[in-house]
Amino acid sequence: MNYEQFDEFSLSPRILRAVKEEGYTQPTPVQARAIPELLAGRDLLATAQTGTGKTAAFALPLLHLLAERPAPDNHSIRALILTPTRELALQIDGCLHAYGKYLKIGSAVILGGVAQGPQVRALQKRPEILVATPGRLLDLMSQGYVRLDKIEMLVLDEADRMLDMGFINDVRKILERVPAERQTMFFSATLSTEISRLASDMLRDPVTVAITPPASVSRKIDQHVFFVGQDNKRDLLTGIIKRKNIRRALVFTRTKHRADRVMKQLVQEGVAADAIHGDKSQNARQRALSAFSHGKIRVLVATDVVARGIDVEGISHVINFELPNEPESYVHRIGRTARAGADGIALSFCCADEVGMLRGIEKLTRCEMTAEEDHEFHCTATAALYRSPRALPVAIPRKSPRRGDRPFTTHNGRANRRPQR
Ligand code: AMP
């Protein structure tokens, strides 16, 4: 059956009313495919691009099933949603509140980086849904504040990240405490063979929903590359931000240190900017995100900590000040623009050390970026290296590149190395 309206799903009228108030008229493709399967109680493995409505795809059936099924008692957590980042956990909880505003289903958020007291108090109110990042959840479980033995539904959002080296052990430990008899849903923008294999151990006869080929990029994103020496990137960025009509830009760096430096330079140049990365306190991260989403700052400089799942409306540009080590991260980064049907622009700065990464990204996404050569920092040598058939297709260094590039000569004959500021 083709689901074209929300009221074609057998969702509670109270949920349908809330969805309508959110302004959703039609289900997105991932919602149209996932919601009926989840309502029928099936396990699910869904691959869909970021910004395609994945949260509602699991949150609506989850809320419906909790509201319709009698609770075994009134003091157990019945659904657990695990996410890799704190911001995503808060965002999902916000969606649960919006979609469940006419239901009486409590939720709590458990995340690291902030005091545990308020979270413990939230748990004492007996929420039925828990949204959590794995580290703090395990911590509170070991202190006896959380029991997961009555879980009926488990969601792994950004499942590829949750099952990679950084999180897999924590996820396994959590799963040991969740009943085997449960409904499990995995949502992810990308899915490697290795991850699918791990997922198959955790899901029971899942329905697979693949809306777009894994790691595909929305056609609504215009992608451009600038060949530029590392030392010229900051001036190129300031020039672009000042000249172009950029409403709201998210700038990505690979390191926290560089995120801070780029942000400081923008502020010195009179651009309202802030930085967000793993060394900032959770409160500072929330403040920066909120200032960005309310338009108080125009540029947010970030490491990949915010690349996944964050939904800030109206990001017109994503700028890769540095290309990511892993090509999949590029897909997540640029997925922050062109959300919910809007257009977006992705600009990538590529120095000589990053040519291999650029090729890796283009190979993964199967799209070629438009080369922007008409700027004063254009580096012909890097452009030539990129076009040279001898350049390795996917030479991706695992470490950050050296701070300075070899000096190249630009098209106007000047050496492009500039003193570090
Ligand atoms: P997500 O992929 O869950 O992060 O959702 C991306 C954005 O799409 C969010 O701003 C949602 O509010 C919005 N959204 C989700 N479902 C729909 C829908 N059916 N119609 C319109 N917007 C939606």
Residues whose N, C-alpha, C, O or C-beta is under 5 A from the ligand:
A	BS01	AMP	Y24 T25 Q26 P27 T28 T50 G51 T52 G53 K54 T55 A56 G309 D311 A340
